[in-house]
Amino acid sequence: MKQEKTVSKWRNDSVQTQFRQPLEDILASVLGKERWNLRWTNNAEKLVVVPYDGIPFLHCGKRSFCCHLGPDKDKHKKERMVAKRQERFAELDDNNRPSTRRRHTKKIGCPSKVYQLRIVKFPGYSVERNTPTERYAAAKRFRRDLTNGGVEIETQELFFLKIPPDQLHQGHPVGLPYIPQKMERKRPAVPAPRKSRSKKARMEREQQKQEKLKQQQMVHQQGQQQHWTVYQQQQLADRAMYQEQQEYFLQIPDTADDVLNDEIIYDGIISSDIQEGIMDEHIENSESLVRPDLAGYCPASNLSFNEHITQLKKQGKEVYHFAFGQSPFPIMDHAQEALREHAGENAYLPVAGLKDLQKAVCRFHSRYDWMNELLDNQVIIGPGTKELIFLLMNVFNGVVLVVSPSWTTYKPQVTLSHHKPYTIQTTLEGEWRITPEAIEQTILSNNLTGNKLLILCNPDNPTGTSYSAHHLASLATVCRRHNIIVLSDEIYARLHFQQSHVSLAKYYPEGTILGSGLSKWASAGGWRLGYQIYPRELNELKAAVRSAASHTYSCAAAPMQYAAIKLFANSEACDEYIKATTKIMSTLGNYSYRELTSVGVKAVRPKAGYYMMPDFEVCRAGLLKKDLHSCEDMVQLMFKESKVAVMAAGPAFLRPEHELTTRLCFVDFDGKPALEAYRALGPDPTLDDSFIQQYCPNVYNGIQALKKWVVKYSA
């Protein structure tokens, strides 16, 4: 009885009527035709038009009917076919189900086992000959008119008229009105007149050709003469400008104690920024070649300062270089051997990196971070994490959040990628960590909506702080609430002094992009090899970054990728290397923290990496006596009197300029003899100040010199 009820339901015209009228109105409004006599099924929530064998095939819910585009059939023949079809629906097979014999469906070129309700003809889409080619052309016209009428086309094979169920039952037609326009036939182009072949005509054409060539040569000569005149004038102007610069430079004293425009002059060496500023004074009424939003844009302060200090040290100057953070240790021997072995690799590699290297990265993080769910196809290998971060910012659609203090490159990259950076503030009392409350305050005070990208460095540069599991769990909650994607820069993860680093990806896996590389823990900064690991939920972002990579750097260097595979493969050597180097860096960090805090400097004990951020507020009174107010003034005086070079935290690290905080890097020593001495002491030795004094003398003496300077200005 249930099956018989179903059959009678399909034949119930009253049920079909509520769906029939809306479709007729839609097709009439979209195609501009008269209403069609269509027979509908119930449960139809959308109309699907399928070009099947050149015939548009309308699918309504679970039942379908074919819109035949051939010539008109005999009226009586149509009635007989309709009667046969109604008979077929009335028949039941052995399983008490409606019969689905194939002979009826094959006659009209539709798939088997599909119920056909009624054959109708589309007015205006008839064909002269009922052939596949003609039917395909008619179906193409039908598809074009639907598109022009505002119908959304989702794929090449299927296009849909989306009709919400509530509008179907209310009988409201959906679709944009379309008024068909008359097609104007293109007239064939008029052929060019045939050239005369007479001797006189040929001579005239040749003469015209020669005259045209002479005119072109004359114009070219005039242009060359004009260019030469402009070039001579420019040479004279440049020569005059050069003479003015020489006269200006000769007026500057050749000493190391002078300061000009907040730039230190050493033995007559003037900052390139000053020289560029002098030249800019002579350029008037010229439009800038740089984007207006990049006004005041400058190179990475840490790299520029490092180049300057390195030059001074080569000249024999005594400098305690605490301003630049790079690993002092040599690269592991097996990695160097692997690089020599693959130095001849010169082919372009896949944009996302070698498959074996992607797998090695996943195994590495599974070993150290206990993240076994990472997939190798979610890894992108690049020429350093800095490039990958920049590409991510460029393709991201939303606002970008940065932390204060933070690495000097994050904010400039945000500006370069046409975003406005929003800063989340931290405090020394909170150990320079961001909190859920600080994130909430930044979002609400700036009325931020939509997509958000947070740049989080853990362990942190420049503060040396680190986030525990408790901190990360609370951050994950607020990030989910506000739809924040987090780029977790974990380049210093393996340098955690207690080897207890925790990744945010464990608590917020669906929204965390993990970034790392070989620059810090493997001491391979010059190799420029980094990577990012994306969750599957952010495949759209990963695909966009990969596409951007293909248009920028193409692939990371081939020899570096092959060498990195062997570097990761030797896990025992990596374990020993990480343990030894972090033990030395931990000893140096604790020494620097202990000595500076003993004279009143405030700081957070470093927990990883190469950095700490001391606050020299204790020296403010002494500095005010010399009329020095900013942190930049303080570090210049510090270098002049104690030969200690540090970087002011403001504004390069997004701290206020009046705040007397600096970034101090305790890596000014030769790591090779220090590492050999550590290994010679046996397994897991205890290091004290004597080890630092013997194998890291610049760090030891520099901290002592800085202590004396603090005592001088804090008294």
N, C-alpha and C positions, 0 to 999 in steps of 0.2 A: 504494500500500500504506500510505503514511503516513496518508492521510485515512481509510481503512478502519479503521486501528488507533485513530484518534481516535474514530470512531463507536462502535466496540466498547467503548472506554474509558468513554464516557458511559453505556452500557447495563450496565456492570459493577456489579451491586448490592453486591459486596463493597467496592468503593471508596466507594460512597455511604454505607455503613453507619457508617463511622467518624465521619461528620459528622451523621448523622441523629439519633442518640440524644441528644447534648447539646442540640440545639435543642428537641427535644420536652420535655426536662426543664426547660429555661429557660422556655418558654412556659407549661408546666403550673404552674411555681412562681410565675411573675409574674402570670398571669391566674387562677390557681386552678382550672384546668379539667383534664379528664382528658387523658391522652396522645393526641396526634394522629398519624394515619398520614400522615406527610409523606415525600416523596421528595426527596432532596438531590442536589446536584452536588458534585463535588470542587473543590478550590482555593477553598473558601469561608472567608474570614477574618473576615467581618463580615456581619451581617444588617441590611439596610436596609428599613425599612417606609415605603412611599411611598403616600400617599393619592392614587390616580389615579382620577379620575372617580367618587369616592365609594367606591372599593374599595381596601382596604389591599393593597399590592403588595409582596411580599417579594422582595428582590434578594439573592442569595447569590453573592458573587464575580462571575464573568462570566456566570452563568446565573440565571434568575429563575423564580418560579412565582407564580401569582395565588391569593389567598385569597378565594374567592367568598363573599359574604355574603348571597346570595339564598336563596330557599326551596329545600328539598331537591329534587334532581333524581331522575328515575327511575333506579333502580339499574342497569338494563340500559343506559340511555342513557349513564350515566357510564362503564360498561365499554366501550361502543362508542367514546366519545371518547378514552379512554385508549389503546385499540387503534389508533385513527387517529393519535394522537400518536406512538406507538411506531413506526408505519409511516413517519411523516414523518421521524423521526430515521434510519431505516434507508435512506431514499431519498437518492440523490445527484443533484445537478443536472449541467448540462453541464460545469461547471468542476470536477467531482469534489468538490463541497462539500455539506454537509447542506442539504437544501431548507428554505427559509424562506417558504413560501407564507403569504399573509396571511389566508386565510379562517378559519383556526383561531384566530388571535390576536384577530381582530375580534369573534368571537362572545362573548368573555369581557371585552371592553372594555379590552384592554391594548395597549401600543404595538406597532407592527409591528416585525418583525425582532428579536423577543425570544423565545428558546426557552422554551416552556411545558412543564413537566415533569408536573404533576399538579394537578387542581382538588380542593380540599378545602373542607369547610364548617367555620366556626368555631362550635363549640357555644356557645349563649348569645348569639349575635349575629345570629340570623335575623331576617328582616323579613317582614311580612305581604304586602306588595306589592313586586315587584322593580322599583322606580322609582329614578331618580337621587336623589330626596330621601330615600327610605328608606335607600338604600345609604349616603348621606352621613351620616345619623344613626347608622347602625350603625358606620361607620368612626370617627365621633367618639367613640362609646362605647369602641371598641377603643383608640383613642389615649389616652383618659382613663385606662383601666385599666392600660395600659402605663406611663403617667406615675406613677400611684399605686404601681405595683409597683417603682419605683426605676429605670426606664429613662431614660437621659439623652436629652433632646430637644435637638438642636443647631439646627435651623432650623424655620421654620413649615411648610415643605413636606416635609422629611425628618426622621425620627427613627430613631436607630440603637440596636441592641443590640450593643455592642462586645464581641466574643469574641476574646481573644488566641489566636493559632494554637496555642501550646503547650497551652493548656487544651482546645482543640477536640480535638486528637489524643489527649489523655489521657482525654477523655470527662467532664471536670469541668463541671457546669452553672454558669453565671454569672448572677447576678440575685438580687434580694432577694425573699424569700417575701412573698406578698400574700394575705391572707385577705379575700375579698370580703364586704362587709357589706350587709345588707339596706337598701335605700333606703326611707326613710320619706316617704310622700306628704305634701306640705304641705296642710294643711286651709285652705279659704278663710276669710278673715277674716270675723268676724261683723259685719254692717253695723250702724252706729250707729243707735240708735232714732230714729225720725222725730220732730222737734220738733212739739209741739202748736201749732196755729195759732189757738187760742182767744184771746179778748181778755185773759182772766185770766192765761193763761200768758205772753203777750207782756209784760204789765205786770210780772210777777214777774221775767222775764229782764232787763227794762230796769232794775228796781230793783237787782238783783244787779250789773249792770254799773256803775251809779252808785256803789254801795258799794265795789266793787273799785277804781274810779278814785279815790275819796276816800282809800282806804288807801294807794294808790301816791303820791298827792300828799303825804300826811302823812309817809311814809317819806322822800320827797325833801326835804321841808322840814327834817326832823330831820338828814339827812345834810349839808345846807347849813349848818345851825347848828353842827354838830360840826366841819365843815371850817373855818368862820370862826373858831371858838375856837382850833383848832390853829394856824391862820395867825397870829392875834394873838400867841399864845405864842411862835411862831417869830420874829416880828418883834421882840418884846421881847428874846429871847435874842440875836438878831443885833445889835441895838443895843448891848447890854451888851458883846458880844464886840468890836465895833468900837471902843468907848471904851477897852477894855483894850489893844487893838492900838495906838491912838493914844498912850496913856500909855507903852507899851513903846518905840515908835519915837522918842518925844521924848528918851528916855534915851540914844540912839545919837548919838555926836558926828558933826557934819556936816563931815567931812573926807575927803580922798581917800587917807589913809594907814592907815585902820583896816581890819582884816581880821576877819570874823566867820564862823565855821564854814567856813573855807577859801574864803569868797566875798569878793571885793573890793567895797567900798562906795565909790562915787564921788559926792561932793556930795550925800549924803543919799539916793541911789538905791539901794534894797535889792533884791537878787535876788528874783525871784518865787518861787524855791524856798524861800527863808527865810520869806517871808510864808506860803506854803502850809504849811510846817512849824509855824509858830506857830499857825495855825488848827487844824492837826491835833491840837495838844495839848488843845483844848477839845472834841474829839469823842471821847467815851468809850462803851464798850460797844456799838459799832456794827460790823456786819459789813462787811468791805471790798467795794467795788464792782468791784475789779480782781482779775484772776486771781492766785492765790497764786504762780504761777511767775514773775510779772512784778513781784515785790517789788523795790523799788529801781530800777524801770524809769524812764528819764528821756529827755528829748528829745535829738535829735542834738546832740552837744556842739559840733561845728564851726558849725552853724547858730546855736545859741544864743549862742555866743561872738562870732560875726560881728555879730549884731544888737546886742549890747552895745557892741562897739568902734565900730560905725557910729554909734551914738547919741552916744558920747563925741566922735567927730570932728565931728559936727554941732554940738556945743556949743562947738567951737573948741579942744578939747584936742589937744595934740601927741602923736600916736600913730604909731608905725611898725608898720603892720598886716601882720605876717607869719603870721597865724593862719588865713587863709581862702583857698582856692584857686579862683579863677574867672578866666576870661579877661578881661584888661584892654582888649582890642582891640574895635573896632566891628564889627558884622556887615557882611558884604560888601554893596555897594550894590545889586547885582542881586537879592539875596535880600530886602532891605528893600523894593525896588520890587515884587517878586512878592507879598510879604505885603500891601502896600497894595492891590494889584490884586485879591486874593482875600479881602479882609477881610469881604466880604459872604457868603461861603460859610457857610451855617448848617445844612446837612442832616447827618444821621447818615451816617457812612461805614462801609464794611465793618469788622468787628471787627479783622481782621488788617491793615487799611490799604489804601490805594488800590493797585490793580494796577500803575499806572505808577510809583508810588513804590517798590514792592517791586522792580521791574525796575531802577530807578535805583540802588538800594542794591547790587544784585548787580553792575551794571556798575562802580560805584565801587570795590568791593573787587577786582574783576577787574583794574582799572586799577592800583591801588596795591599789592595783596597777591598778584597773579598767581594768583588762585583762580578759574579759569574754569568749575569744575564746580558752582557755586552755582545753585540753582533759586529763582525768585521765589516759588513757592508754599510755600517753606520759611521765609519771612520773616514775622515778626510785628512790626508797628509799634505802639508804645505811647507813653504820655505820660512819656517818660524811661526810662532803663534801670533806675533804682531800682525803679520799679513792676513792671517785668517780672521782675527778679531776685526780688522778694518773691513774686510769683505762682508762679514756678518752685519756690521753696522750699516753698510751701504745698501744691502738688500732688505733690511728689516723695515717694516712698516709700523711705526709707532714711536713712542717717546723712549729716551735712554736715560737711565739713572746711574750716576756715578757716586762713589763714596769719597768723603773728605776726612783724612788725607788719602790720596791714591797715587798710583804710578803716573809719571809725567806724561805718558802717551795717551791715556784713555780719553781725556777731555779733548785734546786736539784732534783725535780721530773722530770723535763725535761731531765736531764742527766740520771737519773735512767731508763727512758723509751727509751733510745737509740736515743734521739734527740739532736740536737745542738740548744741551745737557742740563739735567736737574740733579742737584747735589744733595746727598743725604749726609748730615753732619754726625760726627762721632766726637768723643771726648777722651782725654787721657785717663780720667777717673774710670771710664768704662772700658779701659784697655784698647781704645781705638776700634772697637767692634760696633757694627751697626746692630740696631735692635728692631723688633717689630714695631715698637712705638715710633721710632724715627722714620721708618718707612711709611707708616700710616700718616704721620704729620706731613711728610713731603708730598704725598699724593693728595691729601685733602687741601693743604694750603695752596697748591698749584692747580687744583681742580683737574687732575689728570684722569683721563678716561681712555678706553681702548687698549691696544696692545702696549706692553711695557717690557723693556729689556734692562735688566740690572747687571752691571759689571762688578763681579765680586772676586777679589784676589784672596785666596786662602791656601796656605799661609800668606801673610800680607807683605807687600812691598808698598810703602817704605817703613812700616812700623815694627815688623817682626812678630806681630801678634798672630794668633791662630784661633779657630773656632772649634769648640767641643761638640759632641753629639747633642747635648742639650740645647746649645745655641742654634745649631742647624735645624733641629726639629721645630723650634719656634719660628724660625725664618721660613721654613717650608709652609707652615700654616698660613702666614700672611701672604705669601707669594701665590698660593692657590686661591685665596680669597680675592685678590686683586688682579688675577690673570697676568702675573709677572713671569716672564721667561728669564732665567738666570744663566749668564755665561760665567761659569766657575773657573777662573784662571788658577790652576793648581800646579803651576810650573815649579813651585818650591815644595811640593808635597813630600818628596823623598828626603828632603833636608830637615824634616821635623826632628828636633833634638831627642825626643823621647820615642821616636818611630811610632807615634800614635795618631797619625793624621786620619781625619774622617772627611769623606767627600759628601757634599750636599746631594749628589746623585743618589745616595742611599736613602734619603728621606724625601726627595722631590724628584724622582726619576723621570716623570713625564714632562717636566719643564726645565731640566738642567742640561746645559751643553757643557761638557767637560773638556777643558783645554789644557794641554801640557806639551812637553817637548824635551829635548836633550840639552838645552843650553845651560841649565843650572846643575842638576844632580849629576849629569854625565860630563860636565865641564866642556861641552861642545858648542859653546855659543857661536863660534865662527862657522860651524857646519850649517847653521840656519835650517834646522829640521824640527818642525812642530806638528801638532795634530789636534783635531777636535773630534769628539765622539758625541753623536746626536741620538736622542731617543727617537723611537719610531713615530711618536706623536708629532714630532717636528720635522717630518720628512720633507715638507714643503720648503722649510728654511734650508735644510741640507741640500736639496736639489738646486736652490737658487745660489747658494754659496759655491757649490760645485760648478755651476754654469759660469759664475763670475770668475772663478779660478781659471777656467778654460780660456777666458778672454783677457787674463792678466798675466799670471806666471806660468801657465800651461801645465807645469808639473814641478815637483821638487827635484833637486839635482839627483841624477841617477846614481853616481858613486856613493852619495850620502845614504840613499835609501837602501842599497845593497849592504853597505857597511852596518847600518842600523839594525838590519835583520840579524846579523851575527852578534851585534852588541847585546840585543835583547835575549838571544838564544843562550848565552853563557850566564845563567842565573846565579851560579855560585860566585863568579867574579863580580857581578853586580852587587850581590849581597855584601861581600867583603868591602868593596869600594865605598858603598853607601855608608856602612857602619863606621869605617875609618874616617872618612871626610866629615861626617856629621859630628863625630866625637871631637875632632879638632875645632870645628866651627862652634860647637857648644861651649868649649873651654874659652874661646876668644870672646863669645858673646857674654858669658857670665863675668869674665874679667872686666870687660868694658863697662858693663852695667854696675858692677860693684865699685869700681874706682870712681866713676862719675857721680853716682848717687852719694858717695862718701863726702863730697864737697858741696852738696846741696842741689845738684842737678836732679830734676824730676824725669823719670823714664819708666817705661814698662819693660820688664825683663824679656828679652827676645826668646821666642819659643821655636823659631825655625829660620832658615835662610841666612842672609848676610847682614841684616839691618837692625837698627834700633832708631827710635825718634826721641832724642833727649830734648827737654825743655829747659832753656837757660834763663828762665825768669829771674833766677837768683842774681843775675848780672845786670838787671835793668838799671838799677840805681847808679852803678858805676858807668854804664854806657851813657846815661842821660847827662852826666858831668862832661862828656865829650860831645854832647849835642847829637848823639846817635839814637835814632828812634826805631828804625825798621830792622827786621831780621837780616836783610841783605847788607845793611851797614855793619851789623855785628859780624857776619861771616867774613867780610872783607878785612875788618880789623883783626879778627882772629887769625886769618892767614898771614897778614902782615907781621904780627907780633909773635905768633907761635908756630908758623909754617904748617898749620893744620888746615887742610882743605875739606870743607863739608859743604853741603847744599842747603840753602835756606828752604824751609818747607812752604813758605809763602812767597809768591803765588804759584810756583811750579807744581807743588804737590797739593794745591787747592786749599791751603791754609791762609788765614789773614796775614797781611804783610807785617803788621805790628806784633804778631805772636812770635816769640823767640824760640821756635822749634826748628830743628834741623834733621836731615837724614844723615846718619852716620853708618858707613859701611866698613866693617872690620875685616877687610880682605887684602890689605896692602902688605903681602908677603909672598915669598916663593913657595908654592905648595908642594913642589917635588921633593926637596929635602925634608920638609916637615912630614910628608906622608911616609917617606922611607924610614925616618926616625921613629914614627909611631909604630910601624910594622916591626921594627927591630926590638921594640920593648916587649913583644910577646902578645898573646891574645888578650884583648880587652884591658889594656893598661890604664892606669889612673894618671891624668895629666894635671900639672900644676903650673904656677906662674913661671917657674924656671924653664919649662918647655917653651912657653910663649917668648920669654926673653931670649932664648937661644935660637929658636927656629922662626920666630915671627917678630924680629926686632923692631920693625917699623910700627907695627901695631902697639907693641909694648911702650916704646919711647913716645909715640904720638899721643897715646892716652895720658901718659905722665905729663907731657908738655901741655895738653889741654887742661889737665887738672890745675897746673900752676896758673894758667891764664884765668881760669874760673875763680880761683882764690884771689887773684889780683883785683878782679872787678866786683867780687861779691863782698869784699871787706868793707 
